[in-house]
């Protein structure tokens, strides 16, 4: 098993093996990197450190509340 990016690794593997590989998408299991990844430019990180830090702090605070609420929901008894 090999983890990789769908846009490049399957091609390299196919070239090495002489046949296309089986591809399993982690998105099919519910993981979405686009919803869990925050990307910024080096320029923004360098020039606006305070803004970036405030955004990260707010995001972490919001994520923590969401995780806490999810934990409370998971402990509810089922009928």
GULO-507448 format. One record per residue: residue in one letter; x negated, y, z of N, C-alpha, C in turn. Coordinates in pm, whole numbers, plus 50000, padded with zeros to 5 digits. Each point is the difference from the previous one (the first is absolute). Example, Ala and Ser with C-alpha at 12.3 -4.5 7.8 and 13.67 -1.06 7.14 Angstrom:
% GULO-507448
a486814943150780500895011950000499105012050000;s500355010549928499185011950006500775010950073;
% end
This chain:
% GULO-507448
x499154988350000500855011750000499115012350000;x500415009949924499245012449986500965011650011;x499675009750085500795012250008499405010249906;x500855007449930499465010049910501085009449951;x499625008549908500935009549941500564994349871;x501305000749984500664994449883499515006649871;x499535012250011499585007249879498634995949947;x499204992750077498664996649949499574985650027;x500174995050121499464986950033500574988549916;x501304999449970500474988849918499284998949865;x499665011349941499274999849873498634993750018;x499285004450105498664994650026500054985150031;x500984996050077500154985850035500344991849876;x500885005149917500354993049877498784998449910;x499175010249994498784999149918499064989350056;x499894999350132499104990350063500534985749992;x501314998450016500604986650002500424994949863;x500205009449908500494996149868501504997949998;x500685003850105501464999250005500515010550098;x501245004549984500525010350091500254994250140;x499715007850103500234995250136501475001250040;x500404992650102501325002050060499915012650084;x500995008649989499985012850071501195000550095;x499735002650127501035001650102499945014450048;x501115007049990500035014150039500375001350147;x499195007350078500345001750140501255008650017;x500335007849898501245008050006501214990850008;x499904988049942501114990650008500254995150142;x499005001850087500144996250141500415012050086;x500265011549935500465011650073498955010450031;x498764998049959498955009850027499895009749885;x500025012950031499855010249897498905009650039;x498874999149937498885009050031500365014549972;x500885002349903500365013749967500775006650113;x500714992350080500745005750112499165000650126;x498874993250002499194999650121498645006649983;x499755005749884498705006049971500155015049979;x499095007450056499975014449979498655003149936;x500035006349884498765003349930499935015049978;x498825005550026499775014249976498635001649935;x499785011749945498705002649937498955003450106;x498774997749966498895003750088500025015250024;x500365007549894500045014650011501025004350105;x501204994149997501025003550099499524996250141;x499424988150013499524995550132498915009350053;x499185005349912498915008850041500475014250027;x500845005149912500405014050010501155002550096;x500824990050026501195002150085500074989550109;x498924998850076499924989850104501145000950100;x500345012350042501065001750098501354995249944;x500305003449876501244995649937500064984849991;x498914994049957499954985349989500204993650136;x499345005350104500134994350133501425001250052;x500655011649976501395001750044500924990149928;x499764997849871500804990449925499824985950056;x498754996250023499724986650054500654998350137;x499875010150085500614999250133501524998549991;x500625007949913501454999249984500414986549944;x499254995049905500324987149940499874988850103;x498935000250077499804989750103501095000650105;x500405012050037501065001650099501314994249946;x500315003349876501244995049936499944984949985;x498864994849958499854985549982500164992950134;x499445005850106500134994050132501454999250046;x500765010549973501444999850036500744989549918;x499664998849873500674990049915499704985950048;x498764997450038499614986850050500724997150130;x500095010150087500694998350128501474996649978;x500655007249909501424997349971500174986049941;x499094996049913500094986749939499874989350108;x499135002250098499844990550109501254998850083;x500665011250026501264999550076501074992549922;x500065002249870501014993049919499744985049999;x498734996149997499694985849992500324992650129;x500115007350113500304993650127501504999050027;x500815005549912501464999250017500454985649981;x500924995550083500504986349982500814998949872;x499924988749935500794997449880501294993150038;x501005002049921501314993950031500224987849917;
% end
